[in-house]
Amino acid sequence: MANHPIPLETVAVSVGGDALEAYEAALRNACLTVGFFLDDTTGIWRVEGVKSVGVNEAELASSLAIAAMMTGVSPALERTATEAGGWLARTYAAFPEQLIGARFAVRGTHLTEPATPNRIVLTLDAGLAFGTGEHGSTRGCLVALETVARRRPRRILDMGTGSGILAMAAARLLNRPVLATDIDPWSVRVAAENAALNGVAHLVTARLADGWRDPVVRRGGPYDLVFANILARPLCLMARDLALHLAPGGTAILAGLLAGQARWVQSVHRAQGLRLERMLPQGAWTTLAMRKAALRP
């Protein structure tokens, strides 16, 4: 388990649903872990991140300024001291074994009881609480993967890999190599460590890459399966590149979308020749499985 510098603090903002995406991304740029919670009575989201005191302050300030420009909303930033042991204890308590779909079980390294049998077990450090399966978008991607797996995709890309959970799931389920990329060096390192922990380091290649701009990513296509668990706006901006690098008959699993954004993202990708195969709502989040038409014989 990673050792986190002490002292820690929790930084938080409260925003409406239209600004959630931007502020989640802003805090993720500067924090060790980010979570968000909906107040059902007010419709307000509380976005929280845990970070080391005094660390990444410039990144936090610039990311919050960008979020404010994008949304027109400038919420007050709250700071509270966070005791390291208490934070990890709460994280562990909130991360029991998770059974997802028919095939997967996601478990933290802190769990000692036997895993549920007859499942593909993905083991992650709950202290690195991003992409651990508790997020609705991650769950939707894993459920979508079970359906896509029947086609036995060979060339697989996980763009915005985070913890590497989707890359590992595809590698374990399909026994295929997976290129896992992220723009964040920390995520790339964690994804590589998790791949080794789960025995798929020989199948998962974790690489620092800025989306489709990276020549290795472009050369690796055309892909039979692309995971893009990112955010709605960058997904739409990358729709043309995705369609160009998706093989005929290939599937793109798109996630990181609030329910109200799903139709927008679907329409942008439909304009690039992809058709919706499946829409998977998971709480406030929605995952789209979209497929490129196969070549006619």
Residue pairs with C-beta under 8 A, 6 or more apart in sequence:
1 109
1 110
1 125
1 127
2 125
2 127
2 128
4 32
4 52
4 84
4 127
5 52
5 55
6 52
6 84
7 52
7 53
7 81
7 82
7 84
8 32
8 50
8 51
8 52
8 53
8 81
8 82
8 83
8 84
8 87
9 50
9 51
9 52
9 53
9 79
9 80
9 81
9 82
10 48
10 49
10 50
10 78
10 79
10 80
10 81
10 82
10 87
11 27
11 30
11 31
11 48
11 49
11 51
11 60
11 77
11 78
11 79
12 46
12 47
12 48
12 49
12 77
12 78
12 79
12 80
13 23
13 27
13 46
13 47
13 64
13 75
13 76
13 77
13 78
14 44
14 45
14 46
14 47
14 75
15 23
15 44
15 45
15 47
15 71
15 73
15 75
16 43
16 44
16 45
16 73
17 43
17 45
17 258
17 260
18 71
18 73
19 67
19 71
19 73
19 75
20 36
20 45
20 47
20 258
21 231
21 232
21 233
21 256
21 258
21 261
22 66
22 67
22 70
22 71
23 47
23 64
23 67
23 71
23 75
24 34
24 36
24 47
24 231
25 63
25 67
25 231
26 60
26 63
26 64
26 66
26 67
27 34
27 47
27 48
27 49
27 60
27 63
28 34
28 49
28 130
29 56
29 59
29 60
29 63
30 49
30 51
30 56
30 57
30 59
30 60
30 63
31 49
31 50
31 51
31 56
31 60
32 49
32 50
32 51
32 52
32 128
33 49
33 50
33 91
33 127
33 128
33 129
33 130
34 47
34 48
34 49
34 130
35 47
35 48
35 49
35 129
36 45
36 46
36 47
36 48
37 45
37 46
37 48
38 44
38 45
38 284
39 45
39 46
50 82
50 87
51 60
53 81
64 77
67 73
68 74
88 127
91 126
91 127
91 129
92 108
92 110
92 126
92 127
94 134
95 108
95 110
95 126
95 129
95 132
95 134
96 111
97 105
97 106
97 107
97 111
97 113
97 115
97 116
98 105
98 106
98 107
98 133
98 134
98 139
99 105
99 116
99 119
100 106
100 133
100 139
100 142
100 143
101 139
101 142
101 143
101 145
101 146
102 146
103 119
103 120
103 146
103 173
104 119
104 120
104 121
104 122
104 133
104 142
104 169
105 115
105 116
105 119
105 120
105 121
105 122
106 121
106 122
106 124
106 132
106 133
106 165
107 115
107 121
107 122
107 123
107 124
108 123
108 124
108 125
108 126
108 132
109 123
109 124
109 125
109 126
109 197
110 126
115 121
120 169
120 172
120 173
122 133
122 165
122 168
122 169
122 172
122 198
123 194
123 197
123 198
124 131
124 132
124 133
124 163
124 165
124 194
124 197
125 194
126 132
128 163
128 190
130 162
130 163
130 187
131 138
131 161
131 162
131 163
131 164
131 165
131 166
131 229
132 138
132 163
132 165
133 139
133 142
133 165
135 285
136 282
136 283
136 284
136 285
137 229
137 255
137 256
137 257
137 282
137 285
137 287
138 165
138 166
138 229
138 255
139 282
140 255
140 280
140 281
140 282
140 285
140 286
140 287
141 166
141 227
141 229
141 253
141 255
141 287
142 165
142 166
142 169
143 280
143 287
144 253
144 278
144 280
144 287
144 289
145 166
145 169
145 170
145 173
145 227
145 253
146 173
147 277
147 278
147 289
148 225
148 251
148 253
148 289
149 170
149 173
149 174
151 224
151 249
151 251
152 174
153 174
153 176
153 223
153 224
153 225
153 250
153 251
154 176
154 224
155 220
155 221
155 222
155 223
155 224
155 225
155 247
156 167
156 170
156 174
156 176
156 177
156 178
156 179
156 223
156 224
156 225
156 226
156 227
157 178
157 179
157 181
157 217
157 220
157 221
157 223
157 225
157 226
157 227
158 164
158 166
158 167
158 170
158 178
158 179
158 180
158 181
158 226
158 227
159 181
159 211
159 217
159 226
159 227
159 228
159 230
160 181
160 182
160 183
160 227
160 228
160 229
160 230
160 256
161 167
161 180
161 181
161 182
161 187
161 188
161 191
161 206
161 227
162 182
162 187
162 190
162 191
162 229
163 187
163 190
163 191
163 194
164 180
164 190
164 191
164 192
164 194
164 195
164 204
164 206
165 194
166 180
166 227
166 229
167 178
167 179
167 180
167 191
167 195
167 204
167 206
167 227
168 178
168 194
168 195
168 198
168 200
168 204
170 176
170 178
170 225
170 227
171 177
171 178
171 195
171 200
171 203
171 204
172 198
172 200
175 203
176 203
177 203
177 204
177 205
178 203
178 204
178 205
179 205
179 207
179 216
179 217
179 220
180 188
180 191
180 195
180 204
180 205
180 206
180 207
181 188
181 206
181 207
181 208
181 209
181 211
181 214
181 217
182 188
182 191
182 206
182 208
182 209
183 208
183 209
183 210
183 211
185 208
188 206
188 207
188 208
189 206
191 204
191 206
192 201
192 204
192 206
195 201
195 203
195 204
195 206
207 214
207 216
207 217
209 216
209 217
211 217
211 234
211 238
211 241
212 218
212 238
212 241
212 242
212 245
217 245
218 245
221 245
221 246
221 247
222 245
222 246
222 247
222 248
222 250
223 245
223 246
223 247
223 250
224 247
224 249
224 250
224 251
225 250
225 251
225 252
225 253
226 242
226 245
226 246
226 250
226 251
226 252
226 253
227 253
227 255
228 235
228 238
228 242
228 252
228 253
228 254
228 255
228 256
229 253
229 254
229 255
229 256
230 255
230 256
231 256
231 257
232 256
232 257
232 258
232 261
232 264
232 265
235 254
235 256
235 257
235 265
235 268
235 269
236 264
236 265
236 268
239 268
239 269
239 271
239 272
240 272
242 252
242 269
242 272
242 274
243 269
243 272
243 273
243 274
243 292
246 252
246 274
246 292
247 292
248 292
248 293
248 294
248 295
249 291
249 292
249 293
249 294
249 295
250 291
250 292
251 277
251 289
251 290
251 291
251 292
252 269
252 274
252 288
252 289
252 290
252 291
252 292
253 287
253 288
253 289
254 265
254 269
254 287
254 288
254 289
254 290
255 285
255 286
255 287
255 288
256 285
257 265
257 285
257 286
257 287
257 288
258 284
258 285
258 286
259 281
259 284
259 285
259 286
261 286
262 279
262 286
262 288
265 288
266 276
266 279
266 288
266 290
269 288
269 290
270 276
270 290
273 292
273 293
274 290
274 291
274 292
275 290
275 291
275 293
276 288
276 289
276 290
277 289
277 290
277 291
278 288
278 289
279 286
279 287
279 288
279 289
280 286
280 287
280 288
280 289
